[in-house]
Amino acid sequence: MWTPESHPLKWDKIRLSPIDVLYHYDEPLIFTVSFGPAIFLAYKVGGAGKNRYLMVPTFDAVLAQLRAGRLSVRGALDQQTYWIVDADADLNVDAAWQVADADLPPKFLPKRGLGLFASAGRELPDTLQQSLAFFSVKFTGARLTHEVIQFSRFKSLIDNVYDSVKKIFPPLIINGKPFTREVDYNIFQPKLSSLVISIKEPVVNVQKIMTRTNAVDLHAADFTGHFELSRDEFIARVDEVVSHAEKGELKKGFAAENFDTLDQISEIMPSANNFVDRVEFRSASAKNKVIAIEARVGERIKLAHKKAESDPKIVTGAVIEINEQSATFVIKNKSQRQITCVLSRDLYDQSEFGVGYIARVRGDYIKRKRRDKIIVGDLPEFSSPK
Amino acid sequence: MAHPEVGKPCNPKKCSHWGLSVWTDENDARHAIELFPETMENWRIARGTVNHNDGVLLGTPSKKQPEHHTFWKSFGLNIAGKFSLLPEAT
């Protein structure tokens, strides 16, 4: 841990030249300084009468997000190596130390989530990547450090987030055809130390889609609404699940109704049994919603998912095929997954529906490779297509 | 106490330097203490209600402190009794 008695660097007499003051109370407390060709962000850590500053190299994107209230002060200071600088009243440098993140006294950084001013709120992202991302997932755990992460843990987290993202964003449907392979996601460089996976706007292979659909005038911007809606709906559903889970164990009925959401997130939930203590979802929607899930709540979500997997489920989808002889029909859910619904003859005869109708069925769900199956236990609910 | 009264670097000819920097919302004060845990480690928040007999309060916002206010206490008046220290946040 750094102390003032730590050996300082040899430095010629340098004067810090403030460029812009971002926070002032009786004196500049957060400001930018030029240092040769570089710009540094200075943050005061000295007490009364002591001009001690934490300094990090910075750049326009960080300062813009910080000023706009989209990045926390801690996030603007986020580095692997810091400079601690002692200066006199005229900002002539007296001493300077280069300090690794692990050796920085904890109080030398502000509380997480705080912007420059109280009006920005208390839940701002603590990394630039999260502040710029379309959607992000952040894992926090005592064993997720800045320097290294176990290969197996890294792979497990990346795989699980990838699978979740594929479930959260359903395929594009154009002229009735689903397009999955034509969509991919660029991500920012993953950040260790609280592993952060930040996804940029989805990338759509418009050319390939136009070839497959014979459409002539498609643009990537045409699909922006689809992804934004999927993201915002996911955040709203997760918010509801977490609200219930914070109060206690999730009830059976609630788990059945929200099985899709539980399925999207259960593999990336924190728990006492894995190395993740906390997971944070962030959305770049107008409300900049953030949902943080601690291990205690994560365990309830995982447990509810596990129980619901074997419990009767509720699924909804559009009817695409009817087989009167076998009293079955096939639906396609929002993720374009086909599910065969098996009814008793009695239930089938009571049902009034056709192809295109929206069906809501409840029963024992069986996952299969090509087409899942549900043994329907109650009379399905149908609504006619709009 | 104002900067000239406690010997802090200031310009005694500037009216604003004789005022006290204050906030009118507790959230802004708490935010400052949490934002600077090392620098403001021993700071406490004092809260009180003042009226026009106690002095003059002016909103003096800036880009670097949008909720800033300046309070000039009436000369010779002791209003310390109007303020109490708030408990430290946990």
Interface residues (C-beta under 8 A of the other chain):
Chain A: V21 L22 Y23 H24 Y25 D26 P28 L29 K44 V45 G46 G47 V73 A89 P105 K107 F108 L109 P110 K111 L114 L116 F117 A118 S119
Chain B: H3 K8 P9 S21 D25 N27 D28 R30 H31 A32 E34 L35 F36 P37 E38 T39 E41 N42 S62 K64 Q65 P66 E67
